[in-house]
Structure formats: structure tokens, C-alpha cells
Amino acid sequence: MLEIEDHSAGEHVAAPRQRTAAVHAGEPKPPIADAITMPIFQSSSYLLGSPEEFDDIRYIRLNNTPNHEALACKLASLERTEAALVTPSGTAAISAVFFSYLRAGDHVIAPEQLYGGTRKILERLITDYGIAVSFVPYEDPAAWERALEPRTRLLYVEPLVNPTLQVPRLDELVAFAKGHRLISVADNTLLSPYNFRPAEMGFDLVLHSASKYLNGHSDVVAGVVAGAGGAVRGVRKTLNLFGACLDPHACFLLQRGLKTLPLRVAAQNESALALARALREHPAVERVHYTGLVEDPSHARAVAWFSGHGGVLSLRVHGGVAAAEQLLERLEYARVAPSFGGVQTFASRPATTSHAGLPKALRQAMGVSEDLVRVAVGLEDPGDLIADFRQAMAAIRA
């Protein structure tokens, strides 16, 4: 078995800070053939050895190749969890958790406002698998209590809601889950472990679409599940059963991307705040959603719990959908595309991308209006981005 650096907090050495963990955790020790970079193990099979159980057989479908193990160690170090694993996509991570810990007749409590893909997965659980789901308001603790059933098993949360960017009552949600012995799951994709580590607040499992900030270069599709060792092993068994695994080259690219995660996200935090401040002063802008703005309703919670406010903001311009489309068409540096977390700035209307699969009435109820524009700030100079949005909005009149 490959010996790797786990850099977990031990008796004599404290856990490394994020920039150190991003570079060193999960790297081979000693380096393989003196290579500074983790090699790609392009092999589907390995010598059998003496596995204790089926899932310990070294085989690529069983998610235990050297590339998988090294990557999992780095991810666990960044999220401050005992263990982690990677999946072929973010929605695969979400589905793997649900299929690992829910059975027919079980019940889930989830927020009314969610990423559209997660909402669709939960609705399929209702229609096809006999699992009940209650969608409740983030801001109404009494509704959480009313939603409880004898078979409630899991509470699902987005610490920063996509794309409306509210911060829920995370501390109360964790206490609620623990008080009722529910599995608490947090999708940390929008924040990344640089800005927030849900496990440190008490969440049981942490999910990511690693296609976003963790990889950071818009060239990998992957997901992450992190948490306590036993909980993650349970998810891995589900992945192994379904035959879902990330290929070695994608593992390599994701591990490479993680090494610059703290630098990238710190820059994106700074640029997003500068852009949000500039946009809120523009006469063509009706509303900006970004927790870094002091007037934002979620500002106090974000300051209390997060190390940064993230690289995603959303806004509405005067003039409705036509004006929003005009803005998108006139942007030069910002690319009109779905997703976020890459080095390029992306902008889109979530009603046509992340939430396009949901009925319009449901989108409206979730706060995803047809004219809402989501902006995912990249690594361009913030001054250039501000100038780009100003020129794009020049023809829009309040």
C-alpha cells in the first residue's frame, strides 16, 4: 500500500494550515521514483496481496488505487475530517450519500431553496424509491420540528444557498440534527474548505462538486464526500456496488488543482467583494446578493462562521429578463456559461442553467427569478471585471 502524508493533528504536530495542507497532504512519502508530482497510476488491476474484505481488493472500481488514496487524504486534511473519497461528479456524491443512508419508508428534511440538481434528485427519491422528503424554510425552526417524523433519518443543508446566497441558521440546524439523531449533510461547494469547514461545526458529512473550486480549472468533473471514517466507508461501499469511480487522470488533475486552492479562493473572495461593492452603486442594478456586503441579511452569520464570502454573487438589473440578457450579451471578460469556481469569470441566469429543470413557479418560490444573474468571479484583475460590467450595463437605464 502506498505510504502517504496525512498531516493530521497528532500528539506532537498540529494540523497544518490550509496552504500547507493543500501542498503537502496526500503526497507520496517518500516520493515515488523521486518524482515531486504524484504519478498517474494508469492501471485497472493490482497484485492481490491479503485483503481483509472485498472492498479492500486493490482494483480501480473499488476506489482504492494510489491516486484515489492520495487524493482522499489531501481532501480530508483540507476539510478537517477523518476520511474522504471522490466520485465521478458532484451529483454522484449527493446520490451516493442518499443511497447509502436511506431506505424505502425513510424521511428527509431539506430546505425549500436548493441547487436545482439536488432538488430533482430528492423528488426522484419521492416518486421512485418510496422515500419521503419535507421541504422546509431555512429560517423557521418551528417548521423543522413540525416536519419531523418517526422515520426521519437525514437533514440536508447548503451552508451558502445557490444561487440566492443566504446563510441558514447553521448552528441551530446542527443542534437540531444532533438532538434528533439525524445524519446531517452539508453541500460545501460554494464556499470550499478554504472559507468554511462544516465538520468543524458538527455536520456529519460534507459534499462537494469538485468540478468547481476544488479543481479550479474547468477541466474535471468530480465529486467529494468527507466525514468520519465509518460514515465515508459506508458511502464507498455504495460506490463500489454501483461501479462508480473516478479515473486516475481525473484524480491527478484534481490533486494538482487542490494545491492552489487557498491562493485561488482568497483572490476570488477579494475580487467578488470588490465587484459586489461596485455593482451595488450602479444605477442599473436593482439588488446585489453577496454576504460580504454589510447590508446583506446574511452578513453577520457569514462573518461569524466563514473565513471568506466566496467568489459567487448574484444580482438583478432594472429592466427584467431583457435587461439581464443584454448584460450577458455585452460582457467581454465574463463568459456566459454554467458552473463556477474556475479561473475564468462565468455569468448566467440560473433560471436557464442550474435551476432550468424545475418548474417556473417553483423557481420563483425559491427566489430564483427569471432575471436573476449569477456571477462566478474568476482570477481576472478585479478592476478589469468592474470595467467590463460597467460597459455592459452602460445601455441599461434605471
Salt bridges, closest charged atoms under 4 A:
GLU5 OE1 - HIS7 NE2 2.76
GLU27 OE2 - LYS74 NZ 2.95
GLU27 OE1 - LYS259 NZ 3.65
GLU53 OE1 - LYS237 NZ 2.65
ASP55 OD2 - LYS237 NZ 2.94
GLU69 OE2 - ARG58 NH2 3.40
GLU79 OE2 - HIS208 NE2 2.56
ASP106 OD1 - ARG151 NH2 2.49
ASP106 OD1 - ARG153 NE 3.89
GLU123 OE2 - ARG119 NE 3.05
ASP128 OD2 - ARG124 NE 2.63
GLU139 OE1 - ARG169 NE 3.34
GLU139 OE2 - ARG301 NH1 2.62
ASP140 OD2 - ARG146 NH2 3.50
GLU145 OE2 - HIS180 NE2 3.38
GLU149 OE2 - HIS107 NE2 3.67
GLU172 OE2 - ARG169 NH1 3.21
GLU200 OE1 - ARG197 NE 3.13
ASP219 OD2 - ARG256 NH2 3.55
GLU281 OE2 - ARG280 NE 3.35
GLU295 OE1 - ARG280 NH1 2.80
GLU325 OE2 - ARG349 NE 2.72
GLU370 OE2 - ARG363 NH2 2.94
ASP371 OD1 - ARG316 NE 3.16
